[in-house]
Amino acid sequence: MLTGIVIDALDVARMDRFWLDATRGRTGGPRLRFVPTAKPKAAHKNRLHIDLAGGRDWRAEVARLLALGATRADIGQGDVPWDVLADPEGNEFCVLRPGRPGVLADSGLVAICLDVAEENHSAQAAFWQSEADWHAVESHTWGVRLRREPTSTVSLVMGPPAAPKAGRNRLRPEVTHGDGEPGEFLDAGGNEFLVAR
């Protein structure tokens, strides 16, 4: 079952504090876990990122996140109905504006987004439905949305475009199994994920 996101961090305490405040402690089940690294984020866009709900006053929410230490980020998104920010260590995340389809909460973590190449779309959807024990609730040309339950506030969203893979992913899904070997593995698209007990 998908139980969390593991994030490499230069300063574990600072990142933990930032994300606890950024999500207002609302992660809808999946926990954010930070592990120490000596490597700063590379210049390329992460293949996995987090979406937060901006709520009705999304401008105030963006301002609050900037005051917490986030910065604006340009990943070539153009004119889109969300704001792209980066956490204090440069990891991109999005703040969704009201009215976004599929958003079931007014604040906190609402989506875990994984880049998937169009040709790997079906394989990745099947893999994550099996590994995460989450179920498809939407499937479109833009990708697929999985949820643990139909009314769960957090979804796993997969779709193109896929950022080039330039080394180990800084953010990785974590799944929990009662059996099986714990460790780090690769999904159908070559992305790392962790198995815990």
C-alpha positions as CSV (number, residue, x, y, z in Angstrom):
1,M,0.0,0.0,0.0
2,L,1.2,3.5,-0.8
3,T,1.9,5.0,2.6
4,G,4.2,8.0,2.0
5,I,6.8,10.0,0.1
6,V,10.5,9.8,1.0
7,I,12.4,13.1,0.2
8,D,16.1,13.5,0.2
9,A,17.1,16.6,2.3
10,L,20.3,18.5,3.1
11,D,18.6,19.8,6.3
12,V,16.1,17.2,7.5
13,A,14.8,19.3,10.4
14,R,14.2,22.4,8.2
15,M,12.5,20.4,5.5
16,D,10.3,18.6,8.0
17,R,9.3,21.9,9.6
18,F,8.6,23.5,6.2
19,W,6.4,20.7,4.9
20,L,4.5,20.3,8.2
21,D,3.6,24.0,8.0
22,A,3.1,23.9,4.3
23,T,0.5,21.1,4.5
24,R,-0.9,22.4,7.8
25,G,-0.3,18.9,9.0
26,R,-2.9,17.6,6.5
27,T,-1.4,14.9,4.3
28,G,-4.6,12.8,4.0
29,G,-2.8,9.6,5.0
30,P,0.5,9.5,3.1
31,R,3.3,10.7,5.4
32,L,6.3,12.8,4.2
33,R,9.6,11.3,5.5
34,F,12.9,13.1,5.0
35,V,16.2,11.3,4.7
36,P,19.6,13.0,4.9
37,T,21.7,13.5,1.7
38,A,24.8,15.4,1.0
39,K,23.8,16.1,-2.6
40,P,21.8,19.3,-3.4
41,K,19.0,19.1,-5.9
42,A,20.2,19.1,-9.5
43,A,18.9,21.7,-12.0
44,H,16.5,19.4,-13.7
45,K,12.8,19.1,-12.7
46,N,11.9,16.3,-10.3
47,R,9.9,13.4,-11.8
48,L,7.7,13.3,-8.7
49,H,6.1,16.3,-7.0
50,I,3.4,17.2,-4.6
51,D,0.2,19.2,-5.2
52,L,-1.3,21.3,-2.4
53,A,-4.9,22.7,-2.5
54,G,-4.9,26.5,-2.6
55,G,-8.4,26.8,-1.4
56,R,-10.8,29.6,-2.2
57,D,-8.1,32.3,-1.4
58,W,-5.3,30.6,-3.2
59,R,-3.4,33.9,-3.6
60,A,-3.2,34.2,0.2
61,E,-2.1,30.5,0.4
62,V,0.7,31.2,-2.1
63,A,1.8,34.2,-0.1
64,R,1.7,32.1,3.1
65,L,3.9,29.5,1.5
66,L,6.4,32.1,0.2
67,A,6.6,33.5,3.7
68,L,7.4,30.0,5.0
69,G,10.4,29.8,2.7
70,A,9.1,28.6,-0.7
71,T,10.1,30.4,-3.9
72,R,8.4,30.7,-7.3
73,A,9.7,28.2,-9.9
74,D,9.6,28.3,-13.7
75,I,9.7,24.8,-15.2
76,G,8.2,26.0,-18.5
77,Q,4.7,25.6,-17.3
78,G,3.3,28.7,-19.2
79,D,-0.2,29.9,-18.4
80,V,-1.7,27.2,-16.1
81,P,-4.4,27.2,-13.4
82,W,-1.9,26.5,-10.6
83,D,1.2,28.1,-9.2
84,V,4.5,26.3,-9.3
85,L,6.7,26.9,-6.2
86,A,9.8,25.2,-4.8
87,D,10.5,24.2,-1.2
88,P,13.6,25.6,0.6
89,E,15.8,23.0,-1.2
90,G,14.4,23.6,-4.7
91,N,11.9,20.7,-5.0
92,E,9.0,21.8,-7.1
93,F,5.4,21.6,-5.9
94,C,2.1,23.0,-7.2
95,V,-0.6,25.1,-5.5
96,L,-3.9,24.3,-7.2
97,R,-6.5,27.0,-7.7
98,P,-10.2,26.4,-6.9
99,G,-12.3,24.4,-9.3
100,R,-9.6,22.0,-10.3
101,P,-11.2,18.7,-11.3
102,G,-10.4,15.8,-8.9
103,V,-9.5,18.0,-5.9
104,L,-11.5,16.8,-2.9
105,A,-10.0,19.0,-0.2
106,D,-9.6,22.8,0.4
107,S,-6.1,22.6,2.0
108,G,-3.2,20.3,2.5
109,L,-1.7,17.6,0.3
110,V,-4.1,16.6,-2.5
111,A,-2.0,14.8,-5.1
112,I,1.3,13.0,-5.6
113,C,2.2,13.5,-9.2
114,L,4.5,11.2,-11.1
115,D,5.8,11.9,-14.6
116,V,5.0,9.0,-16.9
117,A,6.0,8.8,-20.6
118,E,2.9,8.4,-22.8
119,E,4.2,5.0,-24.0
120,N,4.5,3.8,-20.4
121,H,1.1,5.1,-19.3
122,S,-0.7,1.7,-19.2
123,A,2.2,-0.2,-17.7
124,Q,2.7,2.4,-15.0
125,A,-1.0,2.6,-14.1
126,A,-1.2,-1.2,-13.8
127,F,2.0,-1.3,-11.7
128,W,0.9,1.3,-9.3
129,Q,-2.6,-0.1,-8.9
130,S,-1.0,-3.4,-7.9
131,E,1.9,-1.9,-5.8
132,A,0.0,0.9,-4.0
133,D,-3.3,-1.0,-3.7
134,W,-5.0,2.2,-4.9
135,H,-7.6,2.2,-7.7
136,A,-8.1,4.1,-10.9
137,V,-10.8,6.7,-10.6
138,E,-10.0,8.6,-13.8
139,S,-8.3,7.8,-17.0
140,H,-7.8,10.3,-19.8
141,T,-5.3,11.3,-22.4
142,W,-3.5,13.4,-19.8
143,G,-3.0,10.4,-17.6
144,V,-4.6,8.4,-14.8
145,R,-5.7,9.3,-11.3
146,L,-5.6,6.6,-8.5
147,R,-7.1,6.8,-5.0
148,R,-7.0,4.5,-2.0
149,E,-10.8,4.9,-1.7
150,P,-13.1,6.9,-4.1
151,T,-13.5,9.6,-1.4
152,S,-9.8,9.8,-0.3
153,T,-8.6,13.4,-0.4
154,V,-5.1,12.4,-1.8
155,S,-4.7,11.0,-5.3
156,L,-1.7,9.6,-7.2
157,V,-1.7,11.3,-10.6
158,M,0.4,9.9,-13.4
159,G,0.9,11.3,-16.9
160,P,3.1,12.9,-19.5
161,P,5.3,14.7,-20.1
162,A,8.0,12.7,-18.4
163,A,11.0,14.8,-17.3
164,P,14.3,13.2,-18.4
165,K,15.8,10.8,-15.9
166,A,19.1,12.3,-14.8
167,G,20.1,10.3,-11.8
168,R,18.3,9.0,-8.7
169,N,14.9,10.6,-8.0
170,R,15.0,13.0,-5.0
171,L,11.4,12.2,-4.1
172,R,10.3,8.6,-4.1
173,P,7.0,6.8,-3.2
174,E,7.1,4.5,-0.2
175,V,4.9,1.4,0.0
176,T,4.3,-0.8,3.0
177,H,4.1,-4.6,2.7
178,G,3.7,-7.1,5.4
179,D,5.8,-9.5,3.4
180,G,8.4,-9.1,0.8
181,E,11.9,-7.6,1.1
182,P,12.3,-4.0,2.2
183,G,14.6,-1.8,0.1
184,E,14.6,0.4,-2.9
185,F,13.3,-0.8,-6.2
186,L,12.3,0.6,-9.7
187,D,8.8,0.9,-11.0
188,A,7.8,0.2,-14.6
189,G,9.1,3.6,-15.7
190,G,12.5,3.3,-14.0
191,N,11.6,5.4,-11.0
192,E,12.8,4.5,-7.6
193,F,10.4,3.6,-4.8
194,L,10.9,2.2,-1.3
195,V,9.3,-0.8,0.3
196,A,9.0,-0.7,4.0
197,R,7.4,-3.2,6.5
